[in-house]
Amino acid sequence: MKRHCQACGAEIGLEGPTGRRDQCDGCGADLHACVQCRFYDTAASNQCREPQAERVQDKERANFCEFFQPAGGAGGGAASAGDEARRKLEALFKK
């Protein structure tokens, strides 16, 4: 399955595990971040569906979570439509 950046939608060409310092070639967003993970869910406790994961303050920055698994496809995380729209607007206006 092809992976896409959750910030800009660009296809991610990485093969193998995602490293903490890996970034999107399209927008420079950190790829080993909560918003890029399949467990990210704004409706879940601490916005994560993995019950053993430690709380991460900044969901858009790289972190050391050992449970990280890349989300598949564009918008592959379980973020709400409102969160996705907000991310796109922030990227557009470089907030």
C-alpha positions in Angstrom: 0.0 0.0 0.0 1.3 3.4 -0.9 1.8 5.9 2.0 1.1 9.6 1.8 2.1 12.5 4.0 -0.8 13.5 6.3 0.3 17.1 6.1 0.5 17.7 2.3 -0.7 14.4 0.7 2.6 13.8 -1.1 3.5 10.1 -1.7 6.2 8.9 0.7 8.8 6.9 -1.1 10.5 5.4 2.0 10.9 1.7 2.2 11.4 -0.1 5.5 10.9 1.4 9.0 10.3 5.1 9.4 13.2 6.8 11.3 12.7 9.6 13.8 14.6 12.0 11.5 12.7 11.1 8.3 10.8 14.0 6.7 8.4 14.4 3.8 10.1 15.3 0.6 7.1 17.5 -0.3 6.7 19.7 2.8 9.4 18.7 5.3 6.9 17.4 7.8 8.2 14.9 10.3 7.2 11.3 9.3 7.7 9.6 12.7 5.0 11.8 14.3 1.6 11.0 15.9 -0.4 12.5 13.0 1.5 10.1 10.6 0.7 7.0 12.7 -2.1 4.5 12.2 -3.0 4.7 15.9 -3.6 8.5 15.8 -7.3 9.2 16.6 -8.5 12.6 17.8 -11.5 10.9 19.6 -9.3 8.5 21.6 -7.6 9.2 25.0 -4.5 11.2 24.4 -5.4 11.0 20.7 -3.9 7.5 20.4 -5.6 4.2 20.0 -2.5 2.3 21.4 -3.3 1.9 25.1 0.4 1.4 26.1 1.8 4.4 24.3 3.2 7.2 26.4 1.5 10.6 26.0 3.1 12.8 23.4 2.5 16.6 23.7 3.1 17.8 20.1 1.4 15.3 17.7 3.0 16.9 14.6 6.7 16.7 15.7 9.0 13.6 15.5 8.9 11.5 18.7 10.4 8.3 20.1 7.2 6.3 20.4 8.0 2.6 20.0 4.5 1.8 18.9 4.6 4.0 15.8 3.2 2.4 12.7 2.9 4.4 9.5 -0.7 5.2 8.4 -1.6 4.0 5.0 -3.0 6.1 2.1 -3.9 9.8 2.1 -5.5 10.8 5.4 -4.7 7.3 6.6 -5.0 8.3 10.3 -8.3 8.3 12.0 -8.4 12.1 12.3 -11.7 13.8 12.0 -12.6 15.8 8.9 -12.3 19.0 10.9 -8.8 18.2 12.0 -7.8 17.3 8.4 -9.2 20.6 7.1 -7.4 22.5 9.8 -4.1 20.9 9.0 -4.5 21.7 5.3 -5.3 25.3 6.1 -2.3 25.6 8.4 -0.1 24.1 5.7 -1.5 26.6 3.2 -0.9 29.6 5.4 2.3 28.2 6.9 1.0 28.6 10.5 
